[in-house]
């Protein structure tokens, strides 16, 4: 759960920075680029989800 939060927070920060550089985000709250931050935050969440599905669940000796 903490990894998902970290991915979303870093994604929102990176999306805001990218949206500010590109200047393509029509919805802004102050200096925060809402749409770009949301898209990249959801991409970070999806990345963690895919890693959790594809990654190993147990080690060979049976420990988690």
QUICOR-V75126 format. One record per residue. RES is the residue in one small letter. OMEGA is omega as a letter, one per 40 degrees, with the letter a starting at -180 (none if undefined). BURIAL is b if it has 16 or more other C-alpha atoms within 10 Angstrom, else e. D_LAST is the distance of its C-alpha to the last C-alpha in Angstrom with 1 decimal. Layout:
res=RES omega=OMEGA burial=BURIAL d_last=D_LAST
res=RES omega=OMEGA burial=BURIAL d_last=D_LAST
//
This chain:
res=x omega=i burial=e d_last=16.1
res=x omega=i burial=e d_last=17.3
res=x omega=i burial=e d_last=16.7
res=x omega=i burial=b d_last=18.9
res=x omega=i burial=e d_last=21.5
res=x omega=i burial=e d_last=21.7
res=x omega=i burial=b d_last=22.1
res=x omega=a burial=b d_last=24.8
res=x omega=i burial=b d_last=26.6
res=x omega=i burial=b d_last=26.8
res=x omega=i burial=b d_last=27.8
res=x omega=i burial=b d_last=30.5
res=x omega=i burial=b d_last=31.8
res=x omega=i burial=b d_last=31.9
res=x omega=i burial=b d_last=33.5
res=x omega=i burial=b d_last=36.1
res=x omega=i burial=b d_last=36.9
res=x omega=i burial=b d_last=37.3
res=x omega=i burial=b d_last=39.3
res=x omega=i burial=b d_last=41.6
res=x omega=a burial=e d_last=42.2
res=x omega=i burial=e d_last=43.0
res=x omega=a burial=e d_last=44.9
res=x omega=a burial=e d_last=44.1
res=x omega=a burial=b d_last=42.7
res=x omega=a burial=e d_last=45.3
res=x omega=a burial=e d_last=43.5
res=x omega=i burial=e d_last=43.2
res=x omega=a burial=e d_last=43.0
res=x omega=i burial=e d_last=44.7
res=x omega=a burial=e d_last=43.2
res=x omega=i burial=b d_last=39.9
res=x omega=a burial=b d_last=39.6
res=x omega=a burial=b d_last=37.9
res=x omega=i burial=b d_last=37.6
res=x omega=i burial=b d_last=36.3
res=x omega=i burial=b d_last=33.8
res=x omega=a burial=b d_last=32.6
res=x omega=a burial=e d_last=32.3
res=x omega=i burial=b d_last=30.2
res=x omega=i burial=b d_last=28.0
res=x omega=i burial=b d_last=27.3
res=x omega=i burial=b d_last=26.7
res=x omega=i burial=b d_last=24.0
res=x omega=i burial=b d_last=22.3
res=x omega=i burial=e d_last=22.6
res=x omega=i burial=e d_last=21.2
res=x omega=i burial=b d_last=18.0
res=x omega=i burial=e d_last=17.9
res=x omega=i burial=e d_last=18.5
res=x omega=a burial=e d_last=15.8
res=x omega=i burial=e d_last=13.2
res=x omega=a burial=e d_last=14.8
res=x omega=a burial=e d_last=15.2
res=x omega=i burial=e d_last=12.1
res=x omega=i burial=e d_last=9.3
res=x omega=a burial=e d_last=6.7
res=x omega=i burial=e d_last=4.9
res=x omega=a burial=e d_last=6.2
res=x omega=a burial=e d_last=9.3
res=x omega=i burial=e d_last=9.0
res=x omega=i burial=e d_last=6.6
res=x omega=i burial=e d_last=3.8
res=x omega=none burial=e d_last=0.0
//
